[in-house]
């Protein structure tokens, strides 16, 4: 089980226990979490699905926090999230970021054509694997 799978499983269990017991306070005490945390998890799962539960409170992911720690501004992060064309990334880097976003959102919908497009952009197999490995933390 990967770290992401463990965290998603743990958060799902928290919500399920609350539903099963019908008493959120009791479920939270049994699992050692606050009711606020329970409701944050439940809201995220309802709005974004299980993959959304991987994010930390406030929507920050590990990579977002890391980027901020090295001086990336909120404006730059917004450009990365919303419009890669506004960034200074190379075409290859933009292709990798776009691919990882698609893979995180719905990995079963990634086609051979998308892998071919990455290859055409100049990426190697190792770069694709590295991007996917780091992509679990992607915004």
N, C-alpha and C positions, 0 to 999 in steps of 0.2 A: 504494500500500500504506500503510495506516495504521500508526501506531506500535505499536498493539496487535497487528496482524497480523504486523508484522516481528518483534516479540518472541516471539510464539507460534511463528512459522516458525523462528527461530533456536534456540529451545529444543527444538523437534521435531527439527531437524537434529542437534543435539548427541546426543540419545537415539538417533536412527536410526544415526548413525555408530558409536556404541558397539555397537549390535546388529549392524551390518554387519561391522565389523572383528572382533567377538567379543573385543575386548580394550579394556576401559574406559580403562586407563591410557594407551594409545596414542591413543585417540580424544580424550581430554582434553588431552593434550599438543599434538596437531594443532590443536585449537580454542582452546587457551589458557584452559581452565577447570579448576578443581580437581575431583577425583573426588567430593568431598563435594557440590559444586554439581551435578555430573552426577546423583548419586543423589537429591538433593533434587528436581531437575526430574523425573526419572523417576517418583518416588513421587507427586508432585503430579499429573502427567498420568494415572497409573494410578488414583489415587483421585478426582480431580475433573475429569478430561478436559482438553481443550486450553484451555478458558476459564480453568481453574484455574492454568494456567501463566503467566497474565498477572500474577498476584500476585507480590509480592516475597517474599524469604525471610522466614519467620516469619509469613506470611499478611497482613502489612501492605500495604495498597494506598496509592497516592499520596494519596488523599483521607483515609484513616485517619491517615496521618502528618500531613497538613495540619490535620486536626481536633484531633489531640493537641497540635500546636504552638500552637493558639490556646486551649488549656485545657480541651478536652472530656475528661471523665474516662473511665476504662475502663468504669465503670458505665453512663454515658450511651451509650458506643459499643455496649455489650452490648444496651441497650434498642433502639438503632437497628437492630442486627442481628437481634434476636430478637422484639421486641414493640413495634412502632411506637406502639401505644396507650399505652405508658408514657411516651412522649416529649411534649414541648410543641409539636410541629409542628401546623400547621393541617391541616384535612381535605384541602385541596388539596395541601399538601406531602406528606402521607402517601400520597395517591393517586399522586403523581408518583414517590415513592420506590418504592412497590410496583410500579408500571408498569415502571420502569427495571430493577428486579431481574428481573422476568419477561422483559423484552427481552434482558437480558444472559444469562440462563439458556438461553432458547430463543427467539430472535427470530422464527423461522418460525411459532411458535404464537400470536403476538399477533394478536388479531382486531379487526375494526371495532368490535365491542361494547366492547372495552377502551378504544379511542380515544374512543368516545361517552361512556363513564363519566368519562374525564378531562375532557372538555368540560363534562359535567354538574357536575363538581366546581369548575368555573370556570377551568380552565387555557386558555391561548391556544396557538395553534400554535407561536409563538416559545418559550414556556415548555417545551413538550414537546420541541422540538428542542434547547434548551439543556440540559434534564435528560438527554436521551439522549447528548448530546455529552460531558457531564461524567460520565455513567453508566459509561463504560468503566473508570473508576477506582473505581466503587462497590464497597463491601465485598462 
